[in-house]
Amino acid sequence: MAKIKFCGAAQTVTGSSHLITFDDGTNVLLDCGLYQGNEDKYENFNREWLFDPGEIDYMILSHAHIDHSGRIPKLAKDGFKGDIICTSATRDLAAIMLMDSAFIQEKDVVYVNRRKERLGLKPVKPLYTIEDARNCMDQFIGVGYNRWYRINEKLSVRFRDSGHILGSASVTIRIQMDGYEKYIGFTGDIGRPERPILRNPVPLDDVDYLICESTYGGKKHGGMPDNKLELLDIIKHTCVEKKGKLIIPAFSVGRTQEIVYMLDQLENEGKLPRIPVYVDSPLAVNATDIFTMHPECFDNNILDYMNDDPNPFGFNGLKYVRSVEQSKKINSTEGPAIIISASGMMTAGRIKHHLANNIENARNTILVVGYCSPGTLGGRIRAGEEEVRIFGTHYKVKAEVRVLDSFSAHGDEQEMIDYLDNLNRHKLKRLFLVHGDLNRQTKFKESLEDNKFKEVEIPHLGQSYKIEL
């Protein structure tokens, strides 16, 4: 017997964390993500645990996105001493992403404590520090795709490329005991086929139990072949016709490189208007360097492209911005421009400054290129709210808001079903849906059942299930 306890991303999208406890007492944690949102019931999620960190023996990380990795420094600080097992590219990305997250934690606490001091309230400490983020990296072990890595005498893990971001993977845990084998699968985040840069998702082999994401249950993305042309149309409309700025909130890892690669192609084709393009995110600059270190994750299209253009992430007119001073200068620059900045959900980072400076100008466009949790600033802008609050100030949303879900790094409902379709329904005893809002999970559950999947569960936060091994 074993038990799975759902400790995050249960009936919500962020904060991925799932604990498997085996009958010999071994505890394996899948992901340890940061909750990013404003739902009241998750107010204390990031500071509290539904388990004792000191009792976790091993941690397996599906990919480096902060909603999957962002509490690892706190986990280690609070007592976890075991190995953190992931792909090599995920290890390298996590090193910069967790340091960036720690920097934000420290900076945010200064702002929060100033307010608390004015109100006579007790100050708070950061969730973790830069030193904590640096220390936890000693526990990371990078493993290649498609090979079994032995955790202990009973457990092994294998990563398959999930095509979501650089280094992302599905996880299969093999349990060997008493002459038989059982398998537990975790999809991580399921990517999309035929995306730029990365290889297509590789399906899991048959498993006995599966933990599956459900972000876009009941949804269908736009067609992918037109992404570049749609982006070009928006650029021309905003920067040429309206003489405005195109603001693109984008995750520093994955989405930013994908957009820059498309712009690089447009530049080489002579189609990109002669306007400055800024990537204003130190994390995105560092992440782009790591992308160039891991061509093993690239698909054949970009590898062929690199025969003619060795740097698919750089072209004339593109400026990578690191310093705060350079970032401030962008907002004082007159005329059309493209500004790509983090974070994708607009919850933190320099993008909030760019929004504050540009959201009330009707000539400008805010281009949303991926999922935004409903409780976030990005979610409110995406939903069409006419007024939003940024840094405590209310702003009218006068800029045009455009949405291109086809840029999403998550598979839509049909793509997720296609990814799962090879699984043996008779062997699969139970399928757990995580990483999705409840309404999306409910629709996805119905579609899975229509496709002959049985025993589909939607766990709530803290719920445990016994599984037979």
N, C-alpha and C positions, 0 to 999 in steps of 0.2 A: 504494500500500500504506500501511497504518498499523498501529499496535500498541496494544492495550489491556492495561495492567498493573493488576492488582487489588491495591491497596495498603491495603485496610482493608475491614471488614464482609464478609470472605470466609469463609464457613462459620461466621460468628458475626453477631450483630445490630448491634453498635455499631462506631464508628470508620470510618464510610463514607468511602471515598477511592478514586478510580479515575482512572488516568492514561492519556490518549490522546496518542500521539506520531505525528504525521503525517510523511509521507515527506520533507517539506521541513525537518524538524527542529522544527517548532512543537509545543510541549507544552501541552496543556490538561488541567487537573486538575478533575475533577468531585467536589465536596465535599472537606472536610478535617476529618473528625470526630474527636472524642475517644473513645478506648476506655473504656467504663464496665463494669467487671467484674473478676473475680479469677482468670481462667484463667492458669495458670503460663506458657503459651507467649506470652502477651501482656504479660508483666510489664514489658517495656521498650518496648512499642509506642509510647506517647505521646511518648517522648523520642528515638526514632530514626526515620529516614526510609528508605523504599525507593527514593528518588530524591533528586536534588540540588534543594533549594528554589530556588536561584538560577537553575536552568535552566527553571523553569516560566514560561511566557509569559502565560497567562491562567488564571484560576480561575472556575468556574461553580458557584454554590451553589444547591442545590435548596430548602433551607429552613433556618430558624434553630436548630432543635434542636441541642443541644450535641454529640450523637453524629454530627452532620453538619457542624457549623461550629467545634467547640471547639478545634481546633488551628490555626486561622487566625492568631491572634497569634504563635504560635511559628513558623509558616511565614514570616510577614513578617519576624520578628526574625532568622530563619536565612537570609535572602537573597532571598525572593520580592519582586519590585518591580512586578509587573503589576497589571492590573485584576481586581477581584472582582465578577463580574456576577451579579445576582440581581433578584428583584422588589423594588418599593419597600417593601412591608410587611416583607419579609425583612430588608432593610437596616435598617429602624427597630428591629425586634426584635433583630437581631444586635448592635446597639449596646449594648443593656442586658444581653443575655444573656452576651456576651463579657466585659463589665466584671464581671458577677456571677461568672463562671467564674474570672476573674483574681483576684478577691477571695478566692475559695475556695482557689485555688492558693497564694496568699501565706499564708493562715491555716493551711492544712494543713501547710505546710512548717515553720511554727513548732512545731506539735505533734510532727511527725516528728523534727525536729532536737533537741528536748528528750529524746526517747527515745534518739536516737543519741549524744547527749552523755553520757547515763548509762551507755551501753554502750561508750563510748570510740571510737565510729565517726565517720567523716568526715561533716560536715553536707552536705545537698543544697540545691540552689537550686530555686525554683519553676519550673514548666514555662514560665510567662510571668508578667509583672506587669501591674498595672492600667495602667501607662504603655504597655506593649506593646499591650494591648487598645485603648487610646485611639488609638495611632498607626496601627494597621492600618485603622481606619475611613476614613482618607483615601483608601484604595484601592477602596472600595465604589462601585459604580454601580448605581442602581436603575432597573429597566426595567418597563414595563407588560406585562400579560398580552397574548397573542395578536398580537404584532407581532414582526417580524424585526429583531433588533439586529445590526448588522454589526460583527464582531470585527476582521477584517482583509479583505484583498482576496479571500480564498478562503472564509472561515468566517463564518457567521451563526448566531445562537441565537434560539430562540423558547421562551417559557414558557407553559405551559397550567396552569390552576388544577387542582391535584391533590386539593383538598378535605381535606387532612390537618391542617394548622394554618394560622393566618393567614399569607398570603403564600406558602404552599407551592406548589411547581410541579413538573411534569415538564419535562424538558429535551429539546429537539430541536436537534441541530447539523446545519446544512446545509453540505455541502462542494461548492463550485462550482469546477470546473477543466476546461479543455480541452473546453468545450461540453457538459458533462454535470453532473448533480447526484446526490449520494449523501447519505444521512441516517443519523445515529446517534442513537438515543433512550436516555434514562435516565428511568425512572419516578419517581426519588426515592422517597418514601414514598406509597403509594396510600391515599387516604382512603376514607371510607365514604359511600354515598349516603344522603340524607335525615338527615344529622346536624344537630343544632341549630347555629345561628349561620352556618356556612359553606355555600357553594354546593357542589353535587355535583361529584365529580371529572369533568374533561373529558378524554375519551380522546385519546391520541396519534394523529396521522396516521401513515400507513404509513412504516416505516423499514427500512433494510437490516440494521442490527444494533441490538440492544436489550439494555440492562442493566436488570434488573428486580428489585425487592425481593421477598422471599419470607417475611416474618416469620411469617405465620399459614398457611403451607402445610399442608394436611391438617387444618385446623381450621375450625369453624363457630362464629360468635358467636351469642349469644342474640338474640332479636328486639328490634328497637329501639323499637317503639311503647310498650313497657312500662317504659322506663328511668326515667321520672319517678315512676311508681307504685311500682316496685321500690325506688327510693331513698327514697320516702316510707315504705314498709313498714319498711325498715331503720332509719330515723330513729325511727319510733314504737316499734319493738321495743327499740332501744337506749336512747333518751333518755326515753321515756314509761314503758314497762313495766319496764325494768331500772334506770332512773334513772342510766344511765351516760353515758360520752362516746363519740361517734362520731369516730374518727380516720381521716381520708381523706388518704393520701399521694397527691399529684397533681402532675403537671408544672405548673410555673408558667405556661406558655404553652399555651393550648388547653384542657386538661382542667379546670383551675381555673375558667376563664371559663364553660365549658359547665355545670359543676356549679352555679356561682353563678346562672347564667341559669335553670336548672331550679328552684332554690330561690326565685328571684325570682318565677317563675310560680306556685309553690305558695303563696307569701306573698300574691300578688294574688288567688289563688283561695280564700284563707282556710283553707288546709289545713295550713300549716306550724305545728307546735307552737311556743309562745312560749318559745323557748330561744335563748341567744346563739349566734351563728355567727361564727367567726373565720377570716379568711384570713390566715394567719401566714407571710408570705413577701414581703419587700420587692420581689423580682423580679416576683412575681405582681401586686403593686400597680402597678408601673410598666408591666407588660405589659397590664394592663387599660386603662390610659390610652391605650396605643398601639392597642388594639382599637377604641376609640371614634374614632380618627383615620382608620380604614380601612374605612368602610362599603362600599367597592367590593368587598370580599371577602365581604360578608354575603349570605345568601339572602333571598328575599322574605318568608319567615315572620317573621324577626326584624325586618325593616324595617317590616312591618305592625304588629308588636307595639310597636315604638318610637313609633308614632303615639299610643298610649295611655299608654305608659310610656317616656319618653325615655331613662331610665337602666336598661337591663336587667341591669346589674351592681351594683345597690345597692338595699337595702330596710331597713326598720326591723329592728333586731336584728343586722344584719350589720356587723362591724367589721373593717376592714383594718388589719393590724398591721405597723408598720415597725420600731420600736425593739426592741432586745434586752430592755430592761426590761419593756416591754409583753408580750413573748413569754413571759418568765419568770412573769409574773403569771397567765397563762392556766393554767399547771400548778398554781398554788396556789388556783385558783378551785374551790369545791365545787359539786356539782350537775351536771346534764346540760348538754352543749354539743356543738356540731359544730366540729371543728378541721380545716381544710383547710390542708395545709402541704407544702412541697417538700423533697426531690425525690420524683418518682413511683416510682423504683426503690429509694428509701430509702437511697441511698448516701452522701448528704451533706445539709447544711442543717439547718434547725430541726426537721424531722420526726423526726430521730433522738432529739432531746431529748423530744419528745412521746411517742414510742414507749417510751423508757426509763422515763418517768414513768407510763405507762398500760398497758403490755403485760401486767403481772402481775395486773391487776384483771379478774375474770371478768365484771363488769358492763359493761365497755367492749367496743367492736367496732372492729376494724381493717378498713376497706373498701378492697380493692384494685381499682382501676378501670382497669387497663391492663396492658400487657406488663411483666414484670420479668425481666431476664436471669437465668438460673439461678444464676450466681455471686454475685449481689448479695444484700444483706440482704432486699430485697423478694422476691426469688426464693425464698429460704429460708422466709420467713414464708408466702408463697403456697403453697409445696409442703407445708406442714403440719408443719414441724419443730417439735418441742416445746420446744426451747431454742435461743436465738440469742445472739450476742455483739454488744453495742452499746457503743462507747467502751471496749472492752477488758473489759467486765463481762458475765457470763453472766446471761441473764434467762429465766425460764420463760414460755412463751407461754400465758397463761391467758385472755387476752382472746379473744373470738370473732373468727374471721377469715372474712370474706365476700369473694367475688370476683364482680365484674360485668364480664365481658369485653365485654358489649355497649356499654360506654363507650369501647372502644378506638377510637383514631383511625386504626388500620390496618385495611384491608379484610381480611376472612377469605378463605379459598381461593376460594370461588365468586365473591365480589365482585371479587377480582383477575382471575379468568378472564373475568368479564363486562366488566371494564375493558379487557382485552386483545383481546376477541373480534372487534373490528372490523378488526384488523390483517390485512393480506394475507399469508397463510402462504407464498406463493410468492416474494414480494419479500423477506421476512424470512429472511436467510441463517443467522443464528445468534442465539440468545437466551441471555444469561448471567444466572444467578441469584445475587444477592447479598443481604446484609442479612437473614440467616436462619440459624438453627442447622441443622446438617447434616441431622438427621432430618426437619425441616420442609421443607428444600429437596428432599430425595429424594422425599418424598410429592408436593410441588408439581410436580416434574419429571414424575412419572408422570401426574398429572392434565393437565398441559399436553400431553403426548404423546397422551393420550386425546382431547384436543381439537385434534389435528392440527397441533400445533406441532412442528417438527423441529429437530434440532441444538441441543438444550437442554444447556447446560454448567453445571457447578457448580465455579467456579474455587476454588483454594486460595490462601492469602495469598502474594503475591509472584509468582503465575503470570501469564504473558503469553501473548497470542494475537495472531497476525497476522490482519489483516482486509483484504480486497480492496476498494479504492475506485475 
